[in-house]
Amino acid sequence: MRHGKKFNHLGRQKGHREAMLSNMAGSLIIHKRINTTIAKAKALRKYVEPIITRSKTDSTHSRRVAFSYLQSKDAIKELFSAVAEKVGERPGGYTRILRTGFRSGDSAEMCMIELVDFNDSMLDAGSTKKKSRRRTKKKATDAAAPVEAKTEDAIEDAEVVEVTEDAPVAEVKATEAKIEEVKEDDDAKKEDSDKKD
């Protein structure tokens, strides 16, 4: 009877299932990401995350316990060197499952399971957020473009005066007044060109 056995048997007997998960865990640790079905990926996550947690303490006992699950010296070397170094401060959640669609042969739902700290593109995207920009509806006229260019040139040509003890406040105010005049002239020109159109 299988009372209370809620884990996914994956259509295999115990020996076959454990060998498959061991091989998949070794491949995941060595290659950092593998493609498989959703069911196998979820079972693999439960299998590999405790092993990665054990790799945080590099002792002979930890290595032997991890080897009993992985059965691969190459995977153990990679696990206790590169992987343990990257996940040292992460409290858990070392893997990520990304769904990739359906397999054409049997329509099984496929995914990519990967180690979170080794996906450079997602790490870069998370650290540098894309600036949000708003678009406004403007009439695209030929006359408006040169006016905008003139405004930018006028602002660039205006003197930038820093307020220090040597520079009097009057000079700063005069410079600001010049910039405001240029902006007002350009705004008036834009309104005239819009009225003509």
C-alpha positions in Angstrom: 0.0 0.0 0.0 1.1 3.5 -0.6 -0.7 5.3 2.2 0.8 8.7 2.9 3.4 8.5 0.2 2.7 11.8 -1.5 6.0 12.3 -3.4 6.0 11.8 -7.2 7.2 8.3 -8.1 7.9 9.5 -11.7 6.8 6.2 -13.1 9.8 4.4 -11.8 10.8 2.1 -9.0 12.9 3.3 -6.1 16.4 2.3 -7.4 15.7 3.7 -10.9 14.3 6.9 -9.5 17.2 7.5 -7.1 19.8 6.8 -9.9 18.0 9.2 -12.2 17.9 12.0 -9.6 21.5 11.4 -8.7 22.6 11.7 -12.3 20.4 14.8 -12.9 21.8 16.4 -9.7 25.4 15.8 -10.8 24.6 17.3 -14.3 22.9 20.3 -12.7 25.9 21.0 -10.5 28.4 20.6 -13.3 26.5 22.4 -16.1 24.6 24.9 -13.8 21.3 24.3 -15.9 19.6 21.4 -17.5 16.4 20.9 -19.5 13.9 18.4 -18.3 10.2 18.0 -17.6 8.4 19.9 -14.8 7.7 16.8 -12.7 11.4 15.7 -12.8 12.6 19.3 -12.1 10.4 19.5 -9.0 11.6 16.2 -7.7 15.2 17.2 -8.5 14.8 20.5 -6.5 13.9 18.5 -3.4 16.8 16.2 -4.0 19.6 18.7 -4.7 18.9 21.6 -2.4 19.8 19.8 0.9 23.0 18.6 -0.8 23.9 22.2 -1.7 23.1 23.3 1.8 25.5 20.6 3.1 28.2 22.0 0.8 28.4 25.2 2.8 30.4 23.5 5.5 33.5 22.0 3.8 34.4 19.0 6.0 35.2 15.4 5.3 31.9 14.3 6.6 30.0 16.7 4.4 31.9 15.6 1.3 31.2 11.9 2.1 27.5 12.5 2.6 27.3 14.5 -0.6 29.2 11.8 -2.5 26.7 9.2 -1.2 24.0 11.1 -3.1 25.8 12.3 -6.2 28.3 9.4 -6.8 30.5 11.7 -8.9 33.9 13.0 -7.9 33.7 15.8 -10.6 30.4 17.0 -9.2 31.7 16.9 -5.6 34.7 19.1 -6.7 32.5 21.6 -8.4 30.0 21.6 -5.6 32.4 22.3 -2.8 34.5 24.9 -4.8 32.5 27.1 -7.2 28.9 26.4 -6.0 29.5 26.6 -2.3 31.4 29.8 -2.8 28.5 31.5 -4.6 25.7 30.2 -2.3 27.5 30.8 0.9 25.2 33.6 2.1 22.0 32.5 0.5 19.6 30.9 3.1 18.0 28.5 0.6 16.2 28.5 -2.7 19.3 27.6 -4.8 17.4 26.5 -7.9 15.0 28.2 -10.3 12.5 26.5 -12.6 11.7 28.3 -15.9 9.0 26.8 -18.0 9.9 26.5 -21.7 6.8 25.1 -23.3 5.6 21.6 -24.4 7.6 18.7 -25.9 6.5 18.0 -29.4 6.5 14.2 -29.0 4.2 13.7 -26.1 3.2 17.3 -25.1 5.0 16.9 -21.8 5.5 20.3 -20.1 9.2 21.2 -20.3 11.3 23.5 -18.2 14.9 24.6 -17.5 16.1 24.1 -14.0 19.2 26.2 -13.1 21.3 27.3 -10.2 20.1 30.8 -9.2 23.5 32.4 -8.6 25.0 31.3 -11.9 22.6 33.1 -14.3 24.5 36.3 -15.1 21.8 37.8 -17.3 19.2 37.6 -14.6 21.6 38.9 -11.9 22.5 41.9 -14.1 18.8 42.6 -14.9 18.0 42.6 -11.2 20.8 44.9 -10.2 20.3 47.5 -12.9 16.6 48.4 -13.2 15.5 49.7 -16.5 14.4 53.3 -16.3 10.7 53.8 -17.0 9.9 56.3 -19.6 6.6 57.9 -20.4 5.6 58.7 -23.9 3.3 61.6 -24.6 1.4 62.2 -27.7 2.9 65.2 -29.6 2.3 66.4 -33.1 5.3 65.6 -35.2 5.9 68.8 -37.2 8.9 69.7 -39.2 9.0 73.2 -37.7 9.0 71.9 -34.1 12.2 69.9 -34.5 14.6 72.9 -35.2 13.0 74.9 -32.4 13.8 72.1 -29.9 17.4 71.9 -31.2 17.8 75.7 -30.8 16.6 75.5 -27.2 19.1 72.8 -26.3 21.9 74.7 -28.0 21.0 77.9 -26.1 20.9 76.1 -22.8 24.3 74.5 -23.5 25.8 77.9 -24.5 24.5 79.6 -21.3 27.2 80.1 -18.7 27.1 77.8 -15.6 28.1 79.8 -12.6 28.6 78.1 -9.3 27.6 79.9 -6.1 30.7 80.3 -4.1 32.1 83.0 -1.9 33.9 84.6 -5.0 30.9 84.7 -7.3 28.2 87.1 -6.3 24.6 86.0 -6.2 23.6 88.7 -8.8 25.6 86.9 -11.5 23.9 83.6 -10.8 20.4 85.3 -11.0 21.3 87.0 -14.3 22.4 83.7 -15.8 19.2 82.0 -14.7 17.1 84.9 -16.2 18.9 84.5 -19.6 18.0 80.8 -19.7 14.4 81.6 -18.8 14.2 84.2 -21.6 15.6 81.7 -24.2 13.0 79.1 -23.1 10.1 81.5 -23.3 11.2 82.7 -26.8 11.3 79.0 -27.9 7.9 78.3 -26.4 6.4 81.3 -28.2 7.9 80.1 -31.5 6.5 76.6 -31.0 3.0 78.1 -30.4 3.2 80.2 -33.5 4.3 77.2 -35.6 1.5 75.1 -34.1 -1.1 77.8 -35.0 0.2 77.9 -38.6 -0.3 74.2 -39.0 
